[in-house]
Amino acid sequence: MLLLRRLAGASHGHRGGLAVAARGLASGVPRETADAVVVGAGVVGLAVARALAMAGREVVVVEAAPSFGTGTSSRNSEVIHAGIYYPPRGLKASLCVRGKEMLYKYCAERGVAHKQLGKLIVATGAAETGKLDMLLRNAKENGVNDLQLMEGSQAMEMEPELRCLKALLSPSTGIVDSHSFMLSLLADAENLGTTMSYNTAVIGGHVGYEGLELHICESKELQDHPVGSHVTPQLVLLPKLLINSAGLSAVPLAKRFHGLDQAFVPDPHYARGCYFTLSQTKSPFSHLIYPLPEDGGIGVHVTIDLNGLVKFGPDVEWLDGGEEPVSCFLNRFDYSVNPTRCSVFYPVVRKYFPNLKDGSLEPGYSGIRPKLSGPGQTPWDFVIQGQDIHGIPGLVNLFGIESPGLTSSLAIAEHIVSRYL
């Protein structure tokens, strides 16, 4: 069986690993013990795997896709956030600020492409200027002390194409090549003996007599599976430590984990965000430009990638949230970008970039945010949930790891190792 050979053979022979995973086939579904299992090879899953391996754990990363980082981790703005927006004393605030520091240091040491461009948060109307003061106070409470409040004339001197009444300059905001960052994390983890198992779906689990049980099958076995029908696992893993870092499918997976009190599992909400790119080659801006936050996001903003490509986004389009679990496991979300959505972008962007020409926006890409609150609801913090909360030894759930998840990834890993090992 390909799955079992992959789980057995990918370990490079380190400390036995899953080398006897094929035992038990004659008597039914094979069962095998494991030390630490991370579900999901996005940027957070890779960072956690690396941190666990550095702490001396024998790590297996199980990923349903054919490669790492194919979900939310590769469909975002690639922005290194400063930690301005998030409620003080929450995980998003503390882990973003700490993660930013760790990420810049890591990228500098490992040669991962990044750039500390800085960003301007702009108020384009008189009713918005007071919100900049609120953001400034909030940022200071979060330990972000380098923001500068400036008049519109100062900001427009820095950025001649910009139009605003006031602005906040965040000099520590930047951009990073997220793929190169993940590739570096993967190399670190594998060099420390981590096993990667791609095309391998986790379809559920429960708390059994031997502890945690994780039900696994090859992703291709799910491809044509009838919706709602029972899926038989091809392997049962018995990990001492299980990190549910499955991103968009973290909540659906937890809902299929028998023995976990479902009172601790929030309802999932999904928000699609589309990006449009600027067709002209020369960037009109040298900084990232952000409007004030909106419901479900931080506004359609300007980002510049490391190649100088300018993109606007993301907007917020709420999905119904009723995705069937197996579809979530296989990342069957609709990532198409409707070209007509640019009609919404033009008037929003022109509030701060009035010279945006008709026809200059082209469809780019979209991402899905794994949210824990819906439209009009108070945004949730990150949820990092271990035995101290749900009472199950060895299980750590990561729910709602949306922005600033990329910035916070190294700090999330540090937090998990320090708290749950």
Number of C-alpha atoms within 10 A of each C-alpha: 8 10 21 22 14 19 24 20 17 19 22 14 13 14 10 12 24 24 20 17 23 19 14 13 12 8 7 10 15 18 20 19 17 19 16 22 26 25 29 32 30 24 31 29 31 33 27 29 35 27 26 24 21 16 13 11 19 22 29 28 25 25 28 26 21 12 13 25 22 17 21 22 24 19 19 22 23 22 24 29 24 29 29 24 18 21 18 17 10 15 18 28 27 19 24 30 23 21 28 25 18 17 23 20 12 16 18 12 9 11 12 20 15 22 18 15 18 19 24 27 22 29 25 19 12 10 8 15 18 11 14 19 14 11 19 22 15 19 23 15 16 23 16 18 14 13 20 13 18 16 16 19 16 15 22 16 10 14 16 13 14 23 21 22 19 25 29 22 22 25 16 20 21 25 23 23 18 24 18 15 23 24 16 19 24 22 15 19 25 20 12 21 24 29 27 24 28 21 19 28 26 26 24 20 23 16 17 12 7 10 15 25 24 24 22 22 21 23 21 14 15 17 11 7 12 10 12 9 7 8 17 12 19 18 25 21 21 23 23 17 21 24 25 24 29 29 30 26 25 24 27 24 24 24 19 15 20 15 12 18 13 14 8 13 20 17 17 21 22 24 22 20 23 28 27 25 19 22 15 12 9 10 15 18 18 14 22 22 24 23 22 20 15 11 13 21 16 17 19 25 23 27 27 24 19 14 7 13 15 22 24 27 24 23 24 21 14 16 15 11 14 11 16 12 19 23 15 19 25 19 17 11 16 11 15 13 19 12 13 9 14 21 12 10 19 19 13 17 21 14 18 22 20 14 13 17 12 9 11 13 22 16 20 17 19 23 24 26 25 23 26 23 19 20 13 8 10 11 17 16 19 22 18 19 20 20 13 11 10 17 12 16 16 17 21 23 23 22 28 27 27 21 23 23 23 32 32 32 26 28 26 29 22 19 17 19 16 11 10 15 11
